[in-house]
Amino acid sequence: MYTSTPKKPNSALRKVARVRLTNGIEVTSYIPGIGHNLQEHSVVLIRGGRVKDLPGIRYHIIRGTLDSSGVEDRRRGRSKYGTKKPKGI
């Protein structure tokens, strides 16, 4: 896991991870959402889909599956971030 800076004119520290696939290829994938619990040997599920302002990143990590937890305190768009339905709603 490390951070990458986007292309002009954007400015941020985007969270990305190098992932080794089951076929042995190593790819760089984006970690969506605020905060994550991933560590060096975490097992993750990835999907296609590039990040427009990060060159060379063509995959997303699916949150809420395997070792990747869902985003905490997420109210809207929960299905995209693997968040369970809160009790209050």
C-alpha positions, -999 to +999 in steps of 0.1 A: +000+000+000+012+034-008-001+068-020+001+083-055-004+118-067-029+125-095-024+143-128-028+180-133-049+200-123-059+177-094-040+174-061-044+146-035-028+115-020-047+086-036-044+052-019-032+025-042-018-011-037+003-035-058-016-067-061-003-101-073-031-119-092-036-157-091-020-160-126+012-144-113+008-109-129+013-080-105-010-050-111-016-016-094-051-012-081-070+017-064-084+015-029-117+035-030-134+052+000-121+069+031-097+048+052-088+011+048-076-018+068-053-035+042-019-047+051+010-063+032-004-099+028-041-091+026-062-111+001-084-088-020-109-091-048-103-067-077-125-054-105-117-036-137-122+002-140-095+028-143-090+059-122-090+088-146-065+110-128-040+083-119-019+071-148-015+033-152-041+023-126-067+001-143-082-018-114-103-012-083-103-032-050-138-043-041-145-031-005-163-054+019-150-087+005-123-111+017-097-091+038-110-056+027-135-041+051-163-018+041-161+019+046-172+030+081-201+055+086-212+055+050-248+065+044-252+069+007-238+048-021-232+020+004-233-008-022-202+006-039-182+006-006-193-027+010-211-009+040-238-027+059-272-010+065-270+011+097-295+003+125-311+038+126-325+037+091 
